[in-house]
Amino acid sequence: MIRLISSVLLALAAFASPALAQSDARVPAVVGEQGTVLPPDFHGKVLYFGNHSGRVYSIKTNHGGPRNDCIRPDGSCPEQIGGSLQIELMFEGDVVKGQFRGTGGLRESTLIGRRVGPRCDLYDPIDGSMWSGVCDSKNFIGKVTSVPNALVKVDLDFRAVSVEYKDFSDWERAYQAALARVRAYDYLRAQYDGYSPPQDKLLAAIQLAAFDWNYDPLVPNSFGPVSSGKSKWGYYIQVGYRLESGVNGWARARLTRKNGEVACIIFWERPREEDCRPFIPPQRPPEPPARPPQDGGWSNNSLIPSGARPDRGDGDNRRDD
């Protein structure tokens, strides 16, 4: 009995496997070359190029009348379509907006929807069809399906690879860092040029000078205590600091005899008293551009020749007989 049951189960499994394989035969492969899943807060634009293939079912003409060129009772005669496809998606976190154009009977339109992980579910606002599939840094692969009662139904598979990738998040981080650098310069310059105590002016001068220390930058908040003393040149104040290489540097400010203001500053690289010079701050960093280049618009250059694209519409070139 046990052998009989085992034989039945094996036979059922063998029968079910081809059936499952056949049911998934029209589902496109998830990815060709595995792309990177876009981060949840990704803000950028990806341009995909590839192809599409499938069927279009139109039960009425463009003017709403019945079709006379279809012999099926329900009027839903399919048409095979296929060709090249260009899709451009703008990602703003989980919200995705886009546009597409193609050849071989596919009209051009826009898309809007959401993304969860590597999957996009986007809708065409003209006919309500849904573009679903994997959308990552290298691929947009999936299917296009229509709502049941649409006058024109589409059932397409599409596969496209990324040919242009722009991450505005990187630009935003660089913009914020550059803006913070400019604001820090303005604050330190106001301290040095204003009526701050000599100790604050010395610290501001060191941090301003560090704007040009690209080779071995200053470690933030690494200042030691400010000391004071007197030499044959007069009174001075001195403070130590640390560089990213691990070297400990220092700077000394000589004070005027009259009112104790900073007269000149000596840095540790040139420690001679004769090298004490009035401090000249470096140039102010330039203001970063407020917007990334080509940030909001769609690509003006189409990869599909204009003569190969159908006029905007439903893609049905039949006469309204």
C-alpha positions as CSV (number, residue, x, y, z in Angstrom):
1,M,0.0,0.0,0.0
2,I,2.8,2.4,0.9
3,R,4.5,1.7,-2.4
4,L,1.2,2.4,-4.3
5,I,0.7,5.7,-2.5
6,S,4.3,6.7,-3.3
7,S,3.8,5.9,-7.0
8,V,0.7,8.0,-7.2
9,L,2.4,11.0,-5.5
10,L,5.3,10.8,-7.9
11,A,3.0,10.6,-10.9
12,L,1.1,13.6,-9.7
13,A,4.3,15.6,-9.2
14,A,5.5,14.7,-12.7
15,F,2.2,15.8,-14.2
16,A,2.2,19.1,-12.2
17,S,5.7,20.2,-13.1
18,P,5.1,20.6,-16.9
19,A,1.8,22.3,-16.1
20,L,3.4,24.9,-13.9
21,A,6.2,25.4,-16.4
22,Q,3.6,26.0,-19.1
23,S,1.6,28.5,-17.0
24,D,4.8,30.6,-16.5
25,A,6.0,30.4,-20.1
26,R,4.8,33.9,-21.1
27,V,6.2,35.5,-17.9
28,P,9.5,37.2,-18.9
29,A,12.7,36.4,-17.0
30,V,13.2,38.7,-14.0
31,V,16.6,40.1,-15.0
32,G,19.2,39.5,-17.6
33,E,22.2,41.1,-15.8
34,Q,21.3,41.5,-12.1
35,G,21.0,45.2,-11.3
36,T,21.3,46.9,-8.0
37,V,18.0,47.5,-6.1
38,L,17.4,51.2,-5.8
39,P,17.5,52.5,-2.2
40,P,14.1,53.4,-0.7
41,D,14.9,57.1,-0.7
42,F,16.4,57.1,-4.2
43,H,15.9,60.4,-6.1
44,G,17.0,60.2,-9.7
45,K,16.3,59.3,-13.2
46,V,16.9,56.1,-15.3
47,L,16.5,55.8,-19.0
48,Y,15.8,52.3,-20.3
49,F,15.9,51.0,-23.9
50,G,14.8,47.6,-25.2
51,N,11.8,46.0,-26.9
52,H,8.2,44.9,-26.5
53,S,6.1,42.1,-28.0
54,G,2.5,41.1,-27.5
55,R,-1.1,41.6,-28.6
56,V,-3.6,44.4,-28.8
57,Y,-7.3,43.7,-28.7
58,S,-9.6,46.5,-30.0
59,I,-13.3,45.9,-29.9
60,K,-14.3,49.3,-31.2
61,T,-13.0,52.0,-33.6
62,N,-11.4,55.2,-32.5
63,H,-14.9,56.9,-32.7
64,G,-16.6,54.2,-30.6
65,G,-18.3,52.3,-33.4
66,P,-18.1,48.6,-33.9
67,R,-15.3,47.2,-35.9
68,N,-16.2,45.7,-39.3
69,D,-12.9,44.0,-40.0
70,C,-13.2,41.4,-37.2
71,I,-15.3,38.2,-37.8
72,R,-15.3,37.2,-34.1
73,P,-18.7,37.6,-32.4
74,D,-17.3,39.7,-29.6
75,G,-15.2,41.8,-32.0
76,S,-12.0,41.2,-30.0
77,C,-9.7,40.2,-32.8
78,P,-6.0,40.4,-31.6
79,E,-3.3,42.2,-33.5
80,Q,0.4,41.2,-33.0
81,I,2.6,44.2,-32.2
82,G,6.3,44.5,-31.4
83,G,9.2,46.8,-31.8
84,S,11.7,48.9,-29.9
85,L,10.9,50.6,-26.6
86,Q,12.3,53.6,-24.7
87,I,11.2,54.2,-21.1
88,E,12.3,57.0,-18.9
89,L,11.5,56.8,-15.2
90,M,11.9,59.6,-12.5
91,F,12.2,58.2,-9.0
92,E,11.3,60.3,-5.9
93,G,11.4,57.7,-3.1
94,D,8.6,55.3,-3.7
95,V,6.8,57.5,-6.1
96,V,7.7,56.9,-9.8
97,K,6.7,59.0,-12.8
98,G,7.7,58.3,-16.4
99,Q,7.1,58.3,-20.0
100,F,7.6,55.8,-22.8
101,R,7.6,55.7,-26.6
102,G,8.0,52.9,-29.0
103,T,7.7,51.5,-32.5
104,G,5.7,48.6,-34.0
105,G,2.2,49.9,-33.0
106,L,2.9,51.1,-29.5
107,R,1.8,54.7,-28.9
108,E,3.7,57.0,-26.5
109,S,2.3,58.1,-23.2
110,T,3.2,58.8,-19.6
111,L,3.3,56.6,-16.5
112,I,2.8,57.1,-12.8
113,G,2.7,54.8,-9.8
114,R,4.8,53.4,-6.9
115,R,7.8,51.2,-6.3
116,V,8.3,48.7,-3.6
117,G,11.8,47.3,-3.4
118,P,12.8,46.2,-6.9
119,R,9.2,46.2,-8.3
120,C,7.4,49.0,-10.0
121,D,3.6,49.1,-10.6
122,L,2.9,52.0,-12.9
123,Y,-0.3,53.1,-14.6
124,D,-0.9,54.8,-18.0
125,P,-3.3,57.7,-17.3
126,I,-4.7,57.5,-20.9
127,D,-6.1,54.0,-20.9
128,G,-5.5,52.7,-17.4
129,S,-3.1,49.9,-18.5
130,M,-0.6,48.7,-15.9
131,W,3.1,48.3,-16.4
132,S,4.4,45.9,-13.7
133,G,7.9,44.4,-13.4
134,V,11.3,44.7,-12.0
135,C,12.8,48.2,-12.2
136,D,16.4,48.5,-10.8
137,S,19.6,50.2,-11.8
138,K,20.1,48.0,-14.9
139,N,16.8,46.6,-16.0
140,F,13.1,47.3,-16.4
141,I,11.4,44.0,-17.3
142,G,7.8,43.0,-17.0
143,K,4.3,43.0,-18.5
144,V,1.6,45.5,-19.6
145,T,-2.0,44.6,-19.0
146,S,-5.3,46.4,-19.4
147,V,-8.4,46.6,-17.3
148,P,-11.2,44.2,-18.3
149,N,-13.6,46.6,-20.0
150,A,-11.1,48.8,-21.9
151,L,-12.0,49.6,-25.5
152,V,-8.4,48.8,-26.4
153,K,-6.7,46.0,-24.4
154,V,-3.0,45.3,-24.4
155,D,-1.1,42.3,-23.3
156,L,2.6,42.9,-23.8
157,D,5.9,41.6,-22.5
158,F,8.7,44.1,-22.4
159,R,12.4,44.0,-21.6
160,A,14.7,47.0,-21.4
161,V,18.2,47.8,-20.0
162,S,19.4,51.1,-18.5
163,V,21.4,53.3,-20.8
164,E,21.5,56.4,-18.6
165,Y,21.5,56.6,-14.8
166,K,21.4,59.8,-12.8
167,D,21.4,59.8,-9.0
168,F,20.3,63.2,-7.7
169,S,20.8,61.9,-4.1
170,D,24.6,62.1,-4.7
171,W,24.1,65.6,-6.0
172,E,22.0,66.6,-3.0
173,R,24.6,65.3,-0.5
174,A,27.4,67.1,-2.4
175,Y,25.2,70.3,-2.5
176,Q,24.5,70.3,1.2
177,A,28.2,69.7,2.0
178,A,29.3,72.6,-0.3
179,L,26.6,74.8,1.2
180,A,27.7,74.0,4.8
181,R,31.3,74.8,3.8
182,V,30.3,78.3,2.5
183,R,28.3,79.0,5.6
184,A,31.2,77.9,7.9
185,Y,33.5,80.2,6.0
186,D,31.2,83.1,6.5
187,Y,30.8,82.4,10.2
188,L,34.6,82.1,10.7
189,R,35.3,85.2,8.6
190,A,32.8,87.2,10.7
191,Q,34.6,86.0,13.9
192,Y,38.0,87.0,12.6
193,D,37.0,90.3,11.1
194,G,34.7,91.3,14.0
195,Y,35.3,92.2,17.6
196,S,35.9,88.7,19.0
197,P,38.4,88.1,21.7
198,P,42.0,87.3,20.5
199,Q,41.6,83.6,21.4
200,D,38.5,83.3,19.2
201,K,40.2,85.2,16.4
202,L,43.2,82.8,16.5
203,L,40.9,79.7,16.4
204,A,39.0,81.3,13.5
205,A,42.2,82.0,11.6
206,I,43.4,78.4,11.9
207,Q,40.1,77.1,10.6
208,L,40.0,79.6,7.8
209,A,43.6,78.7,6.8
210,A,42.5,75.0,6.8
211,F,40.2,75.7,3.9
212,D,43.3,75.4,1.7
213,W,44.8,72.4,3.5
214,N,43.7,69.8,1.0
215,Y,46.7,67.5,1.4
216,D,46.5,67.1,5.2
217,P,43.2,68.5,6.5
218,L,42.5,69.8,10.0
219,V,40.7,67.4,12.3
220,P,37.6,69.2,13.5
221,N,37.4,70.0,17.2
222,S,41.0,68.9,17.8
223,F,42.1,72.2,19.4
224,G,43.9,72.0,22.7
225,P,43.8,74.7,25.4
226,V,44.9,78.2,24.5
227,S,48.1,79.2,26.3
228,S,49.7,82.6,26.6
229,G,53.2,84.0,27.1
230,K,55.6,86.8,26.4
231,S,58.7,86.9,24.2
232,K,61.0,89.7,23.2
233,W,58.5,90.4,20.4
234,G,55.7,91.0,22.9
235,Y,52.7,89.0,24.2
236,Y,51.3,86.0,22.3
237,I,48.7,83.3,22.5
238,Q,49.2,79.8,21.2
239,V,47.0,76.7,20.5
240,G,47.7,73.2,19.3
241,Y,45.6,71.1,16.9
242,R,45.8,67.8,15.1
243,L,45.9,66.9,11.4
244,E,44.3,63.9,9.7
245,S,47.8,62.4,9.2
246,G,48.2,62.3,13.0
247,V,50.7,65.2,13.0
248,N,50.2,67.8,15.8
249,G,50.4,71.3,14.6
250,W,50.2,74.7,16.4
251,A,49.7,78.3,15.6
252,R,50.8,81.4,17.6
253,A,49.2,84.9,17.4
254,R,51.3,87.9,18.4
255,L,49.3,90.6,20.1
256,T,49.6,94.4,19.7
257,R,51.0,96.2,22.7
258,K,48.3,98.9,22.6
259,N,45.0,97.0,22.7
260,G,45.9,93.3,22.6
261,E,44.6,92.6,19.1
262,V,46.0,90.0,16.8
263,A,48.9,91.5,14.9
264,C,50.2,88.5,13.0
265,I,50.1,84.7,13.1
266,I,52.9,82.1,12.9
267,F,52.1,78.5,11.9
268,W,54.2,75.6,12.9
269,E,55.6,74.8,9.4
270,R,57.5,78.2,9.5
271,P,58.1,78.7,13.3
272,R,60.5,81.6,13.1
273,E,59.3,84.8,14.7
274,E,60.5,86.7,11.6
275,D,57.9,84.8,9.7
276,C,55.0,86.3,11.6
277,R,52.7,87.9,9.0
278,P,49.3,89.4,9.1
279,F,46.8,86.7,8.4
280,I,45.1,86.9,5.0
281,P,42.1,84.6,4.8
282,P,41.7,82.4,1.7
283,Q,39.1,83.1,-0.9
284,R,35.5,82.4,-0.1
285,P,34.3,79.1,-1.6
286,P,31.9,79.5,-4.5
287,E,28.2,79.1,-3.9
288,P,27.0,75.7,-5.1
289,P,24.4,75.7,-7.9
290,A,20.9,75.5,-6.5
291,R,19.7,72.9,-8.9
292,P,21.4,69.8,-10.5
293,P,22.1,70.0,-14.2
294,Q,19.1,68.7,-16.2
295,D,17.3,67.8,-13.0
296,G,13.7,67.9,-13.7
297,G,13.0,67.5,-17.4
298,W,12.8,64.4,-19.6
299,S,15.5,63.6,-22.1
300,N,15.2,65.7,-25.2
301,N,17.2,63.2,-27.3
302,S,15.1,60.2,-28.3
303,L,16.8,56.9,-29.1
304,I,14.0,56.1,-31.4
305,P,13.9,58.0,-34.8
306,S,10.9,60.3,-35.0
307,G,9.8,58.8,-38.3
308,A,9.6,55.4,-36.7
309,R,7.1,56.4,-34.0
310,P,3.4,56.4,-34.5
311,D,1.4,59.6,-33.8
312,R,0.2,60.0,-30.3
313,G,-3.1,58.2,-29.9
314,D,-4.1,54.6,-29.3
315,G,-1.7,53.1,-31.8
316,D,-4.6,51.9,-34.0
317,N,-3.9,52.8,-37.6
318,R,-7.0,51.1,-39.0
319,R,-9.6,53.1,-40.8
320,D,-12.9,53.7,-39.0
321,D,-15.0,51.6,-41.4
